[in-house]
Every structure is written in structure tokens, then in C-alpha cells.
Amino acid sequence: MVMSSFAKTPNPPYYAVIFVSKRTKGDNGYGKMSDKMVELASKQNGFLGVESARDEGLGVTVSYWDSLESIKSWKEHMTHKIAQERGKKEWYESYSLRVCKVERDSFFEM
């Protein structure tokens, strides 16, 4: 399993977009586009951070945002829309997307 570092989010409230996916076989340009999406999202107004983990069967990516408006703007970003369409056609067998308001958070590190 591969996981990036924890996102450094502000004190709540803020929003989390939880994207859970089951990939198709092969890369088919997915890795490059995934890196591009993280880079592009990080430049969007309201972006707070991202955490991601994937094993052979399931991937989970959680992006954090300051508002529902920021999430909507990202969803409608032209390059992100292209990636969404390619995802439906080429990269995902299935996926779910959930938008949540974070009311409380805590962090532990040994």
C-alpha cells in the first residue's frame, strides 16, 4: 500500500471530498494524470490538502477544502472534467464520491 503524508488541515470546520475507487487493469496514463490532478488541485482557491492510499483492489483519496464553493469550482475545472471523463471510460471499474463537513479532527503521532 502506498500512502502520502497527512494533510495539514486548519481547525474545523472544513470539508472533505472522499473518493473511493476500484481501478481497471493497467495504467493507461492514470499515474501521470493523477499526479497532474494533485498538482492542479493544490493551486486552486480553497484547497487545504490531500491524503491518498491504494492497494491492489481499492483506492481512497481524501481532498480537503475550505468551502462547498471551492469544491464546486474544482469539480467544474476544465482539466479536471477531462480527467473525470477519462476515469469513467478508462480507469475505473467503479467509484464513489462523498462530500462531508469536518466538525472535529484529532491527530496522533508517535
N, C-alpha and C positions, 0 to 999 in steps of 0.2 A: 504494500500500500504506500502511496506517495501522499505526503501532506505538506503544505507550505506552513509558514509560521502563523501564529494567531494574529488576527486583525486587531489593531489598536483603536478601539472604538471609544467615543466620548461617553460621558454619563448618559443614561437613558433619560428620556425616550428617544429612540431612533427606530429605523425599520430594517428588517432582514428579508431578503428575497432568497428563498431556499429552492434550489434547482436540483432535483434528483433524476438521474438518467441511467438508462441501460443502453450501452453502445452497440453499434453494428460491428462486424469483423473488419479489421484493417484500419489504418489511419486515414487514408483518403484526404489528407490535408487538414485533418482535425486538429492535430497538435499545433500547427502553425497558426490556425485561426483562433484557437483557444488562447494562445499567448497574446495574439493581437487584440482580442476582446478584453483581456485583463488590462493590457496597456491602455487601450482606448477608454475603458470604463474609469480607470484611475484618473483620467483627465477631465471627467465630467463633473459639473457642479453637483454638489451634494454627495459625492462618493466618499465613503468612510473607510472601506477596506473590503477584503475578500479572504475566505478560507475555502480550501478545496481538498478533497480526498477521493481516491479511486482505487478499487481493486479490480480483479478480472471481470466482475459482473456488474458492479454498481458504482456510480459516481455521485458525489454530493458536493455542490458548490453553494456557499452562502455568501452573498454580497450584502454589504451594509450601506444604508443611505440615510440622509438626514430628513427626507420628506417623501410623501407619496408623489409629489410633483417631480422630484428628481428621478424617481423610479420610472415614471411615465415618460419623461424625456429620454431616458436611456433606452426604454423599450422601443421608442419611435426613431432612434438614431439610425440613419440610413445604412451604415456599415453593419450595425447590429442586426437590422432587419434582414440583410443578406445572409448573415450567419444563421439566423433563425430559420430561414427557408432551406438553407443547405442542411441544417440539422434535421429537419423533418424529412428531407428527401434522401440524405446520405448517411448521417452519423448516428441517429438514434433509433433503436427499436421502440423505445417508449421513454416518456419523461413526465415528471410532474413539476409544477411551479406553485409555490406558496409565498404569499406576502404577509408578513407578520409585523406587528408593532412590538418592539422590545421594551418592556416595562421595567425589567430588573435584570442585572447581569452580575456575575462574580467571576473571579479568576484565581486559580491556584497554580503555583509553580514551585517545584521542589528545588 
